[in-house]
Amino acid sequence: MVAVPLDQAFRLAVAHHQAGRLSEAEGLYRQILGAQPNHPGALHLLGVIADQVGRHEVGVELIQKAIALAPQVADFHSNLGAAQRNLGRLDEAMAEFRRAIQLQPDHADAHNNLGSALIAKGALGEAVTVLRRTIELRPALAEAHNNLGIALGGEGRGEEAVAACRRAVELQPGYAAGYNSLGVALVNQRELAEAIAAFRRAIAVCPDYVEAYCNLGNALVDEGRLDEAVAMCRRAIEIQPNHAEAHNNLGVALIAQGALQEAGTAFRRALELQPNQAESRSNLSVTLMAEGRLDEAGAELCRAIELQPRAAQARFNYSLQLLLQGDFEQGWPLYESRWGVGDLQFAKRDFPQPMWRGEPLHGRRVLIYAEQGLGDTLQFVRYVPLVAQRGGQVILECQPELRSLFASVGGVAEIIARGDPLPDFELHCRMMSLPLIFGTRLETIPATIPYLRADPAGVRRWKERLEGNSLKVGLVWAGGMRPRQLNADRIDRRRSLFLSQLAPVAQVPGVVFVSLQKGPPAEQAKTPPAGMTLLDWSEELHDFADTAALVECLDLVITVDTAVAHLAGALGKPVWLLNRFDTCWRWLLEREDSPWYPTLRIFRQPRFGDWAAAIDQASATLAALASIRGDGGLF
């Protein structure tokens, strides 16, 4: 029998509970129930303790008994919902949170819990509304601001997400989860340095915070600090060896390092721990594709899609494999899933006008707009004249660097640069959806060249400066670094060279090289490899019209996988592509030629990262070509 009155004992138990002294609180609740088995308050809070220590089923059972005795208490329903959420019963949890709000409309915790459950269900718009109401009710509730930031981030409202998460940690400076969410929001805004600092702050507050280590590892990968990234992921695994996400993230970091076998091992371990994780299967497929094990990669992707039919990343990866294998019939439809992944999910544009899907235009104005990189736009602008043939007026929106050059594209009524005000239009279409609309197959690629033309006046000016009979070869050795486009930036690192690696090419006699390199890597032109005569007028190349005029005066262009490869191919100039082993889908498999560009030849890495072999092959071919030229033969 309790030695003090029950109400006094209950107040003491609650005080212990609020102070975190769960053992003392539990003991008193049990004594109260021994004296009064149907005490709803003691049943409820004993259930809350059970939920807090991970005995969620017991917690649900006890709180349900309390509700049977006192069904109109909002706190009971809110905490029952929390226990059910911890069991993964989101629908039941949300029903309880809504019941709590119905009973007590100003119940801030119930609103906050409902918002969190809605995030887990993917109902982000409703979550934002509920969480804003939570903050109206309790402005200083840091968790509500944090949850709001998560929901806003999921909707792509990046600046608002960062602001909400910042407010959470301002209200509660020791809030580790708040710093972790702030880091995620900053990554999505491409503010990597701040994001890394936020994750480190979360870890400083909570040294065993596995999720923060995982997120820090990802951010370090995005910043190119790969050794540190691997170390953070390994630390997460040390803390929690069976944490599937940590193994998955380790695999992502190892892929970026080029350690494909180790990455595959990490993804397989993640799948042992969580077999139905579509993301890890999709990631495993990337290592298998990079190793050339396409059948296995395809099997993993199909399984990922079965597990999560709407998983955009798996569907997109599968589209890339199909396109790489030349299966355009299946590949183009799946390629439309690209708008749910990576950098592209933040670049998607929504217009009130309907999408054009290939029907006759009957004079209507259709906006065709570039959507990805400069090379993609140069490759797919070939479809624009075909759109015009459907009987409409084509408005072409492209990157500013391409606007002058695209004046040579046939069938265009108006060209505008991205960022300029849009004119009136009635229909719109993304440029890289045009192959799907036109039913493109390998044998029907519109590959008539040239489909772009250089300005004659510009060509004359360059010809005057390129005198002599030497073989004139343009060089591009690095892609454009895109640190604010995280997935693209990882590929840029794999496709790029240092100019010094082209030393074998420099030894070929009878060749004058011309730098076509732009961006920070252009600085390397000041110190070319020994023996290389390298003309560098890159500062005079203000846009692609300038570059096209210079390329038109060259005998050959040698480039890594950059926009200049597409430019030279579209101009009908001979172009040699130094291509990475884990090739982009557009260059297909085991081919030296390209159905997209009849004048392009491919020199491939025979193994992942083996640039030397590809460069040696290109150097030998160039030497033979220069010898023919030196003997007076035709190029």
C-alpha positions as CSV (number, residue, x, y, z in Angstrom):
1,M,0.0,0.0,0.0
2,V,1.3,3.5,-0.8
3,A,2.3,5.3,2.4
4,V,1.1,8.7,1.1
5,P,-2.2,9.7,-0.6
6,L,-2.5,8.6,-4.2
7,D,-2.7,12.1,-5.6
8,Q,0.5,13.0,-3.8
9,A,2.3,9.9,-4.9
10,F,1.2,10.5,-8.4
11,R,2.6,14.1,-8.4
12,L,5.9,12.8,-7.0
13,A,6.0,10.1,-9.7
14,V,5.4,12.7,-12.4
15,A,8.2,14.9,-11.0
16,H,10.6,11.9,-11.1
17,H,9.5,11.2,-14.7
18,Q,10.0,14.8,-15.9
19,A,13.4,14.9,-14.3
20,G,14.4,11.7,-16.3
21,R,14.5,9.5,-13.2
22,L,12.5,6.8,-15.0
23,S,13.2,3.9,-12.6
24,E,11.9,5.9,-9.6
25,A,8.9,7.1,-11.6
26,E,8.1,3.6,-12.8
27,G,8.2,2.2,-9.3
28,L,5.8,4.8,-8.0
29,Y,3.4,4.3,-10.9
30,R,3.3,0.5,-10.2
31,Q,2.7,1.2,-6.5
32,I,-0.3,3.4,-7.4
33,L,-1.7,0.8,-9.7
34,G,-1.3,-1.8,-6.9
35,A,-3.6,0.3,-4.8
36,Q,-5.9,1.4,-7.7
37,P,-5.6,-0.8,-10.7
38,N,-7.8,1.4,-12.8
39,H,-5.8,4.7,-12.3
40,P,-5.8,6.1,-15.8
41,G,-3.0,8.6,-15.2
42,A,-0.6,5.9,-13.8
43,L,-1.5,3.5,-16.6
44,H,-0.9,6.2,-19.2
45,L,2.5,7.3,-17.9
46,L,3.7,3.8,-17.2
47,G,3.0,3.2,-20.9
48,V,4.9,6.3,-21.8
49,I,8.0,5.0,-19.9
50,A,7.7,1.7,-21.7
51,D,7.7,3.5,-25.0
52,Q,10.6,5.6,-24.0
53,V,12.8,2.6,-23.1
54,G,11.9,0.8,-26.4
55,R,9.1,-1.5,-25.1
56,H,6.7,0.0,-27.6
57,E,4.2,-2.8,-27.7
58,V,3.8,-2.7,-23.9
59,G,3.5,1.1,-24.1
60,V,0.6,0.8,-26.6
61,E,-1.2,-1.7,-24.5
62,L,-0.9,0.3,-21.3
63,I,-2.0,3.6,-22.9
64,Q,-4.9,1.9,-24.6
65,K,-6.1,0.7,-21.1
66,A,-5.8,4.3,-19.9
67,I,-7.9,5.5,-22.9
68,A,-10.6,2.9,-22.2
69,L,-10.9,4.4,-18.7
70,A,-10.7,8.1,-19.8
71,P,-11.3,8.4,-23.5
72,Q,-11.5,12.2,-23.6
73,V,-7.9,13.0,-22.5
74,A,-5.9,14.5,-25.4
75,D,-2.5,13.6,-23.9
76,F,-3.4,10.0,-23.8
77,H,-4.2,9.9,-27.6
78,S,-1.1,11.9,-28.5
79,N,1.2,9.6,-26.6
80,L,-0.5,6.5,-27.9
81,G,0.1,7.9,-31.4
82,A,3.8,8.4,-30.5
83,A,4.1,4.8,-29.4
84,Q,2.4,3.5,-32.5
85,R,4.6,5.7,-34.7
86,N,7.6,4.0,-33.0
87,L,6.2,0.7,-34.1
88,G,5.9,1.9,-37.7
89,R,2.1,2.1,-37.6
90,L,1.9,5.5,-39.2
91,D,-1.8,5.4,-40.1
92,E,-2.9,4.4,-36.6
93,A,-0.5,7.0,-35.1
94,M,-1.9,9.8,-37.3
95,A,-5.5,8.8,-36.3
96,E,-4.5,9.2,-32.6
97,F,-2.8,12.6,-33.2
98,R,-5.9,13.8,-35.0
99,R,-8.1,12.6,-32.2
100,A,-6.0,14.5,-29.7
101,I,-6.3,17.7,-31.7
102,Q,-10.0,17.2,-32.0
103,L,-10.3,16.9,-28.2
104,Q,-7.9,19.8,-27.6
105,P,-7.3,22.0,-30.7
106,D,-4.4,23.9,-29.0
107,H,-2.5,20.7,-28.2
108,A,0.9,21.7,-29.6
109,D,2.6,18.3,-29.1
110,A,-0.2,16.5,-31.0
111,H,0.2,18.9,-33.9
112,N,4.0,18.5,-33.9
113,N,3.7,14.7,-33.7
114,L,1.1,14.7,-36.6
115,G,3.5,16.9,-38.6
116,S,6.3,14.4,-38.1
117,A,4.2,11.5,-39.1
118,L,3.0,13.3,-42.2
119,I,6.6,13.8,-43.2
120,A,7.2,10.0,-42.8
121,K,4.2,9.4,-45.0
122,G,5.4,11.8,-47.6
123,A,2.5,14.2,-47.2
124,L,4.8,17.2,-47.1
125,G,2.4,19.9,-47.9
126,E,0.0,19.0,-45.2
127,A,2.9,18.5,-42.8
128,V,4.0,22.1,-43.5
129,T,0.5,23.4,-42.7
130,V,0.3,21.4,-39.4
131,L,3.8,22.4,-38.3
132,R,3.2,26.1,-38.9
133,R,0.1,25.7,-36.7
134,T,2.3,24.0,-34.1
135,I,4.6,27.0,-34.1
136,E,1.7,29.4,-33.7
137,L,0.6,27.5,-30.6
138,R,4.2,27.1,-29.2
139,P,6.7,29.4,-30.9
140,A,9.6,28.3,-28.8
141,L,9.2,24.5,-29.6
142,A,12.5,23.8,-31.3
143,E,11.4,20.4,-32.5
144,A,8.5,21.9,-34.4
145,H,10.9,24.3,-36.2
146,N,13.2,21.4,-37.0
147,N,10.3,19.3,-38.4
148,L,9.1,22.2,-40.4
149,G,12.6,22.5,-41.9
150,I,12.6,18.8,-42.9
151,A,9.2,19.2,-44.5
152,L,10.2,22.3,-46.4
153,G,13.4,20.7,-47.6
154,G,11.5,17.7,-48.9
155,E,9.3,20.1,-50.9
156,G,12.4,21.7,-52.5
157,R,11.9,25.0,-50.6
158,G,15.6,25.2,-49.6
159,E,15.9,28.7,-48.2
160,E,12.9,28.3,-46.0
161,A,14.1,24.9,-44.8
162,V,17.5,26.4,-43.8
163,A,15.8,29.3,-42.0
164,A,13.5,26.9,-40.0
165,C,16.4,24.7,-39.0
166,R,18.5,27.7,-38.0
167,R,15.6,28.8,-35.8
168,A,15.5,25.4,-34.1
169,V,19.1,25.5,-33.0
170,E,18.8,29.1,-32.0
171,L,16.0,28.1,-29.6
172,Q,17.9,25.1,-28.4
173,P,21.6,25.4,-28.9
174,G,22.4,21.9,-27.7
175,Y,19.9,20.3,-30.2
176,A,21.9,17.7,-32.0
177,A,19.0,16.6,-34.3
178,G,18.5,20.3,-35.2
179,Y,22.1,20.7,-36.3
180,N,21.8,17.5,-38.3
181,S,18.7,18.7,-40.1
182,L,20.3,22.1,-40.7
183,G,23.3,20.3,-42.3
184,V,20.9,18.4,-44.6
185,A,19.1,21.6,-45.6
186,L,22.5,23.3,-46.3
187,V,23.7,20.4,-48.5
188,N,20.5,20.8,-50.5
189,Q,21.4,24.5,-51.0
190,R,24.9,23.4,-52.0
191,E,26.4,25.2,-49.0
192,L,28.8,22.4,-48.2
193,A,31.2,24.2,-45.9
194,E,28.4,25.3,-43.6
195,A,26.7,21.9,-43.8
196,I,29.9,20.2,-42.7
197,A,30.2,22.5,-39.8
198,A,26.6,21.8,-38.8
199,F,27.1,18.0,-38.9
200,R,30.3,18.4,-36.8
201,R,28.3,20.5,-34.3
202,A,25.7,17.7,-34.1
203,I,28.5,15.2,-33.4
204,A,30.1,17.5,-30.8
205,V,26.8,17.6,-28.9
206,C,26.1,13.9,-29.4
207,P,29.4,12.0,-30.1
208,D,27.7,8.7,-31.0
209,Y,25.2,10.3,-33.4
210,V,25.4,7.8,-36.3
211,E,23.1,9.6,-38.7
212,A,25.2,12.8,-38.4
213,Y,28.4,10.8,-39.2
214,C,26.6,9.4,-42.2
215,N,25.5,12.8,-43.4
216,L,28.9,14.3,-42.8
217,G,30.4,11.5,-44.9
218,N,28.1,12.3,-47.8
219,A,28.9,16.0,-47.6
220,L,32.6,15.3,-47.6
221,V,32.1,13.2,-50.7
222,D,30.3,16.1,-52.3
223,E,33.2,18.4,-51.5
224,G,35.8,15.9,-52.8
225,R,37.3,15.2,-49.4
226,L,37.1,11.5,-50.0
227,D,39.5,10.1,-47.4
228,E,37.7,12.0,-44.7
229,A,34.4,10.9,-46.0
230,V,35.4,7.2,-45.8
231,A,36.7,7.8,-42.3
232,M,33.4,9.3,-41.1
233,C,31.4,6.4,-42.6
234,R,33.7,3.9,-41.0
235,R,33.3,5.7,-37.7
236,A,29.5,5.4,-38.0
237,I,29.9,1.6,-38.5
238,E,32.2,1.4,-35.5
239,I,29.5,3.0,-33.3
240,Q,26.7,0.9,-34.8
241,P,28.0,-2.1,-36.9
242,N,24.6,-3.1,-38.1
243,H,23.5,0.4,-39.4
244,A,22.6,-0.3,-43.0
245,E,22.7,3.3,-44.0
246,A,26.3,3.7,-42.8
247,H,27.4,0.8,-45.0
248,N,25.5,2.2,-47.9
249,N,27.1,5.7,-47.5
250,L,30.5,4.1,-47.1
251,G,29.9,2.5,-50.5
252,V,29.0,5.8,-52.0
253,A,32.3,7.3,-50.7
254,L,34.3,4.3,-52.0
255,I,32.7,4.7,-55.5
256,A,33.9,8.3,-55.5
257,Q,37.4,7.0,-54.7
258,G,37.2,4.5,-57.5
259,A,37.4,1.6,-55.1
260,L,34.6,-0.3,-56.8
261,Q,35.1,-3.8,-55.3
262,E,35.2,-2.3,-51.7
263,A,32.1,-0.3,-52.6
264,G,30.3,-3.3,-53.8
265,T,31.1,-5.1,-50.5
266,A,29.7,-2.2,-48.5
267,F,26.5,-2.2,-50.5
268,R,26.1,-5.9,-50.1
269,R,26.6,-5.6,-46.4
270,A,23.9,-2.9,-46.3
271,L,21.6,-5.3,-48.1
272,E,22.3,-8.1,-45.7
273,L,21.2,-5.8,-42.9
274,Q,18.2,-4.4,-44.9
275,P,17.4,-6.6,-47.9
276,N,14.5,-4.5,-49.0
277,Q,16.4,-1.2,-49.3
278,A,16.0,-0.1,-52.9
279,E,18.6,2.6,-52.7
280,S,21.4,0.2,-51.8
281,R,20.4,-2.1,-54.7
282,S,20.4,0.9,-57.0
283,N,23.9,1.9,-55.7
284,L,25.2,-1.7,-56.0
285,S,24.1,-1.6,-59.7
286,V,26.4,1.5,-60.2
287,T,29.4,-0.5,-59.1
288,L,28.4,-3.4,-61.3
289,M,27.8,-1.1,-64.3
290,A,31.2,0.5,-63.8
291,E,32.8,-2.9,-63.8
292,G,31.0,-3.9,-67.0
293,R,28.8,-6.5,-65.3
294,L,25.6,-5.2,-66.9
295,D,23.4,-8.2,-66.5
296,E,24.0,-8.3,-62.8
297,A,23.5,-4.5,-62.6
298,G,20.2,-4.8,-64.5
299,A,19.0,-7.6,-62.1
300,E,19.7,-5.4,-59.1
301,L,17.9,-2.4,-60.6
302,C,14.8,-4.5,-61.5
303,R,14.7,-5.8,-57.9
304,A,15.0,-2.2,-56.6
305,I,12.1,-1.1,-58.8
306,E,10.0,-4.1,-57.6
307,L,10.7,-3.1,-54.0
308,Q,9.9,0.6,-54.6
309,P,8.1,1.0,-57.9
310,R,8.2,4.8,-57.7
311,A,11.9,4.9,-56.7
312,A,13.0,7.6,-59.2
313,Q,16.8,6.9,-58.7
314,A,16.5,3.2,-59.5
315,R,14.3,3.8,-62.5
316,F,16.7,6.5,-63.7
317,N,19.7,4.3,-63.3
318,Y,17.9,1.5,-65.2
319,S,17.2,4.0,-68.0
320,L,20.9,4.8,-68.2
321,Q,21.8,1.1,-68.4
322,L,19.3,0.5,-71.2
323,L,20.4,3.5,-73.1
324,L,24.1,2.5,-72.7
325,Q,23.2,-0.9,-74.2
326,G,21.4,0.8,-77.1
327,D,17.9,-0.2,-75.9
328,F,16.3,3.1,-76.7
329,E,12.8,1.6,-76.9
330,Q,12.7,0.9,-73.2
331,G,15.3,3.4,-72.2
332,W,13.7,6.7,-73.3
333,P,10.4,6.3,-71.3
334,L,12.3,5.4,-68.1
335,Y,14.7,8.4,-68.7
336,E,11.7,10.6,-67.9
337,S,12.2,9.6,-64.2
338,R,15.3,11.8,-64.1
339,W,13.3,14.7,-62.6
340,G,13.0,12.9,-59.2
341,V,16.8,12.4,-58.7
342,G,19.9,14.3,-57.6
343,D,20.5,17.8,-58.9
344,L,17.7,17.6,-61.4
345,Q,14.9,17.4,-58.8
346,F,15.8,21.0,-57.9
347,A,16.0,22.1,-61.5
348,K,12.5,21.0,-62.6
349,R,10.3,23.7,-64.0
350,D,6.5,23.7,-63.9
351,F,4.5,25.7,-66.4
352,P,0.8,26.1,-66.5
353,Q,0.8,25.5,-70.3
354,P,0.5,21.8,-71.3
355,M,3.5,19.7,-72.3
356,W,3.9,19.1,-76.0
357,R,3.9,15.3,-76.7
358,G,4.4,15.3,-80.5
359,E,1.0,16.1,-81.8
360,P,0.7,18.5,-84.9
361,L,1.3,22.1,-83.8
362,H,-1.0,23.9,-86.2
363,G,0.9,27.2,-85.9
364,R,1.1,27.2,-82.1
365,R,4.1,28.5,-80.2
366,V,6.1,25.8,-78.4
367,L,8.9,26.5,-75.9
368,I,11.8,24.0,-76.2
369,Y,14.2,24.5,-73.3
370,A,17.6,23.2,-72.3
371,E,17.5,21.3,-69.0
372,Q,20.9,19.9,-68.2
373,G,24.5,20.6,-69.2
374,L,26.0,22.5,-72.2
375,G,27.0,19.2,-73.9
376,D,23.5,17.8,-73.5
377,T,22.0,21.0,-75.2
378,L,24.5,20.8,-78.0
379,Q,23.7,17.1,-78.6
380,F,19.9,17.4,-78.5
381,V,19.4,20.8,-80.3
382,R,19.5,18.6,-83.4
383,Y,15.8,17.8,-82.8
384,V,14.6,21.4,-82.9
385,P,14.2,21.6,-86.7
386,L,12.1,18.4,-86.4
387,V,9.8,20.1,-84.0
388,A,9.4,23.0,-86.4
389,Q,8.4,20.5,-89.1
390,R,5.4,19.6,-87.0
391,G,3.9,23.0,-88.1
392,G,4.6,25.3,-85.1
393,Q,6.7,28.2,-84.1
394,V,9.6,27.1,-82.0
395,I,10.9,29.3,-79.1
396,L,14.3,27.9,-78.1
397,E,15.6,28.7,-74.6
398,C,19.2,27.8,-74.0
399,Q,22.2,28.6,-71.8
400,P,23.6,32.2,-72.5
401,E,26.9,30.7,-73.8
402,L,25.0,29.0,-76.6
403,R,22.7,31.7,-77.8
404,S,24.8,33.2,-80.5
405,L,25.9,29.8,-81.9
406,F,22.3,28.6,-82.0
407,A,21.4,31.3,-84.5
408,S,22.5,28.7,-87.1
409,V,19.8,26.2,-86.0
410,G,17.1,25.8,-88.5
411,G,13.4,26.2,-87.8
412,V,13.7,28.5,-84.8
413,A,11.4,31.5,-84.6
414,E,13.0,33.0,-81.5
415,I,16.0,32.3,-79.3
416,I,16.3,33.4,-75.7
417,A,18.9,32.9,-73.0
418,R,18.0,31.1,-69.8
419,G,17.1,33.7,-67.2
420,D,15.6,36.2,-69.7
421,P,11.9,36.8,-69.5
422,L,9.9,34.2,-71.4
423,P,7.7,35.3,-74.3
424,D,4.2,34.0,-74.7
425,F,3.9,30.3,-75.6
426,E,1.2,27.7,-75.8
427,L,3.1,24.5,-75.2
428,H,6.4,23.5,-73.8
429,C,8.8,20.5,-73.9
430,R,12.1,19.7,-72.3
431,M,14.8,19.3,-74.9
432,M,16.0,15.9,-73.7
433,S,12.5,14.5,-73.9
434,L,12.5,15.0,-77.7
435,P,14.2,11.6,-78.5
436,L,11.2,9.9,-76.7
437,I,8.7,12.1,-78.6
438,F,10.3,11.3,-81.9
439,G,10.7,7.5,-81.1
440,T,14.4,7.6,-81.6
441,R,16.2,4.2,-82.1
442,L,19.9,3.6,-82.8
443,E,19.2,3.4,-86.5
444,T,17.0,6.6,-86.6
445,I,19.2,9.0,-84.7
446,P,19.1,12.3,-86.7
447,A,22.9,12.5,-87.4
448,T,23.1,14.6,-90.5
449,I,26.0,17.0,-90.0
450,P,26.8,19.7,-89.7
451,Y,23.7,20.8,-87.8
452,L,25.6,23.8,-86.3
453,R,27.7,26.3,-88.2
454,A,30.4,28.7,-87.2
455,D,30.2,32.4,-88.0
456,P,32.2,32.9,-91.3
457,A,33.6,36.2,-90.1
458,G,34.9,34.6,-87.0
459,V,36.4,31.7,-89.0
460,R,38.3,34.2,-91.2
461,R,39.8,35.9,-88.2
462,W,41.1,32.7,-86.7
463,K,42.5,31.4,-90.0
464,E,44.6,34.5,-90.3
465,R,46.3,33.6,-87.0
466,L,46.7,29.9,-87.7
467,E,49.2,29.9,-90.4
468,G,51.6,27.1,-91.4
469,N,51.3,23.5,-92.6
470,S,51.5,21.7,-89.2
471,L,48.7,19.6,-88.0
472,K,46.5,21.8,-85.9
473,V,44.9,20.0,-83.0
474,G,42.5,21.5,-80.3
475,L,42.8,20.2,-76.8
476,V,40.4,20.0,-73.9
477,W,41.6,18.1,-70.8
478,A,39.0,18.8,-68.1
479,G,35.3,19.1,-67.6
480,G,33.7,22.2,-66.1
481,M,33.8,21.8,-62.3
482,R,30.2,22.1,-61.0
483,P,30.5,22.1,-57.2
484,R,26.9,23.3,-56.8
485,Q,25.6,20.3,-58.8
486,L,26.8,17.5,-56.6
487,N,26.2,14.4,-58.8
488,A,27.6,16.2,-61.9
489,D,30.6,17.3,-60.0
490,R,31.5,13.7,-59.0
491,I,31.4,12.7,-62.7
492,D,33.5,15.8,-63.6
493,R,36.2,14.5,-61.4
494,R,36.2,11.1,-63.1
495,R,36.1,12.4,-66.7
496,S,38.9,15.0,-66.3
497,L,42.6,14.9,-66.8
498,F,45.5,17.1,-65.9
499,L,47.3,18.6,-69.0
500,S,50.5,16.9,-67.8
501,Q,48.9,13.5,-68.4
502,L,49.0,14.3,-72.1
503,A,52.8,14.2,-72.2
504,P,52.8,11.3,-74.7
505,V,50.7,13.4,-77.1
506,A,53.2,16.2,-76.8
507,Q,55.9,14.0,-78.2
508,V,54.2,13.7,-81.6
509,P,56.2,15.8,-84.1
510,G,54.6,18.1,-86.6
511,V,51.6,19.1,-84.5
512,V,50.6,22.5,-83.1
513,F,48.1,22.3,-80.3
514,V,45.5,24.9,-79.5
515,S,43.9,25.1,-76.0
516,L,40.1,25.1,-76.1
517,Q,40.1,24.6,-72.3
518,K,38.0,27.0,-70.2
519,G,37.5,27.4,-66.5
520,P,40.1,27.0,-63.7
521,P,41.9,24.0,-65.5
522,A,42.8,26.5,-68.3
523,E,45.6,27.8,-66.0
524,Q,47.5,24.5,-66.8
525,A,48.1,25.8,-70.3
526,K,50.8,28.1,-69.0
527,T,52.9,25.0,-68.2
528,P,52.4,22.5,-71.0
529,P,54.2,19.2,-71.1
530,A,57.8,19.2,-72.4
531,G,57.9,19.4,-76.2
532,M,54.3,20.6,-76.6
533,T,53.7,23.7,-78.7
534,L,50.4,25.0,-77.2
535,L,48.7,28.1,-78.4
536,D,46.4,29.5,-75.8
537,W,43.7,32.1,-76.8
538,S,41.2,30.8,-74.4
539,E,40.6,34.2,-72.8
540,E,39.3,35.3,-76.2
541,L,36.7,32.5,-76.2
542,H,33.7,34.3,-74.7
543,D,31.0,31.9,-75.8
544,F,30.5,28.8,-77.9
545,A,30.2,30.9,-81.1
546,D,33.8,32.0,-80.6
547,T,34.9,28.4,-79.8
548,A,33.0,27.1,-82.9
549,A,34.9,29.6,-85.2
550,L,38.2,28.4,-83.8
551,V,37.3,24.7,-84.0
552,E,36.3,25.2,-87.7
553,C,39.9,26.2,-88.4
554,L,41.5,23.1,-86.8
555,D,42.3,19.7,-88.3
556,L,41.3,17.7,-85.2
557,V,40.0,18.1,-81.7
558,I,41.1,15.8,-78.9
559,T,38.9,16.1,-75.8
560,V,37.7,14.4,-72.7
561,D,33.9,14.0,-72.4
562,T,33.0,17.7,-72.4
563,A,30.7,20.1,-74.4
564,V,33.5,20.6,-76.9
565,A,33.2,17.0,-78.0
566,H,29.6,17.7,-78.9
567,L,30.4,21.0,-80.5
568,A,33.1,19.6,-82.8
569,G,30.8,16.7,-83.7
570,A,27.9,19.0,-84.4
571,L,30.1,21.1,-86.7
572,G,31.2,17.9,-88.5
573,K,34.9,18.3,-87.5
574,P,37.1,15.3,-86.7
575,V,37.0,14.8,-82.9
576,W,38.7,12.2,-80.7
577,L,37.1,11.5,-77.4
578,L,39.2,10.3,-74.4
579,N,36.6,8.4,-72.5
580,R,36.4,7.1,-69.0
581,F,35.8,3.4,-68.4
582,D,32.5,4.0,-66.7
583,T,31.2,5.7,-69.7
584,C,28.3,8.0,-70.2
585,W,25.3,6.2,-71.7
586,R,25.5,8.2,-74.9
587,W,28.8,6.7,-76.0
588,L,27.4,3.1,-75.8
589,L,29.6,0.1,-75.3
590,E,32.7,-1.3,-77.0
591,R,32.4,1.1,-79.9
592,E,35.1,3.4,-81.4
593,D,32.5,5.3,-83.3
594,S,29.3,7.1,-82.3
595,P,25.9,7.0,-84.1
596,W,25.4,10.6,-82.8
597,Y,28.4,12.1,-84.5
598,P,29.8,10.5,-87.7
599,T,33.2,12.3,-87.3
600,L,33.8,11.2,-83.7
601,R,36.3,8.4,-82.6
602,I,36.4,7.1,-79.1
603,F,39.6,6.1,-77.2
604,R,38.4,4.3,-74.0
605,Q,40.0,3.5,-70.7
606,P,40.4,-0.3,-70.8
607,R,40.1,-0.4,-67.0
608,F,38.6,2.0,-64.4
609,G,40.9,5.0,-64.1
610,D,43.4,3.8,-66.6
611,W,44.0,7.0,-68.6
612,A,47.5,6.1,-69.7
613,A,46.4,3.3,-72.0
614,A,43.8,5.5,-73.7
615,I,46.2,8.3,-74.1
616,D,49.0,6.0,-75.5
617,Q,46.5,4.7,-78.1
618,A,45.5,8.2,-79.1
619,S,49.1,9.3,-79.3
620,A,50.1,6.4,-81.6
621,T,47.1,7.2,-83.8
622,L,48.0,10.9,-83.9
623,A,51.7,10.1,-84.8
624,A,50.5,8.0,-87.7
625,L,48.2,10.8,-88.8
626,A,50.9,13.5,-88.5
627,S,53.2,11.3,-90.5
628,I,50.7,11.1,-93.4
629,R,50.3,14.8,-93.2
630,G,54.1,15.3,-93.2
631,D,54.3,13.2,-96.4
632,G,51.8,15.4,-98.1
633,G,48.9,13.1,-97.7
634,L,45.3,14.2,-97.1
635,F,43.9,14.5,-93.6
